[in-house]
Amino acid sequence: MAVLVLLPVLTACAETPTVPETGHLDGLTCLKGGIIATTPVAARLTAKRVGTDSGKVYATEADSHGVFSLDLPPGTYELSGSLTARLPGGRLTPVQVAVAAGHTTSVEICALVP
């Protein structure tokens, strides 16, 4: 008489990690220059992808502490905007920023005063 022993076999199914489709941009808007110390300021901002004619523009607002955030598809963007307080309508000096999927990028964008 033969005895057959069955043992449970565990197999690991490795899950493929999912890569987020967007990156995160955190930033600060400010006034800088002249006799003014760097001062956070509220602003409206836009981000337009560099090197594409898609016409897609992403928008966000910085609060009264100059803090803003935005989720964006990976790529390089030109970030620009205008102040909504202190010097309403004053222009922020545009900056380029690279955004990578699944990562947070920090940036400071300021309006320069003479």
C-alpha positions, 0 to 999 in steps of 0.5 A: 500500500502506497501513501500519497502525501499532498502538501500545500504549495504556496506561490507568491504572485508578485504584483507589478507596482503601479506608477502614478500618472502624475507628479506633484508640484509644491511651491511658494510665490513671493515678492523679492528685491529692492528694500523688500525682504522676500515676502510670500504673496497670493497669486494666480498661476498657470503651467504650460507644457514646454515643447508642445502645442497641445494648448492645455494650460493648468491653473492653480492659486497660491494662498495669502502665505504664497503656498500652492500645489498642483498635480501635473502629467510628467514633463517640463512646464513653464510656470507663470502668473500674476499677484492677487494681493500686495501689488495686484496684477504684478507679474511673477518671473516665469520659471521652468520646472520638470515634473516626474511621475510619482514625485514631488517637485518644489519651486519658488516663483517670485515677482521682482521689485526694483 
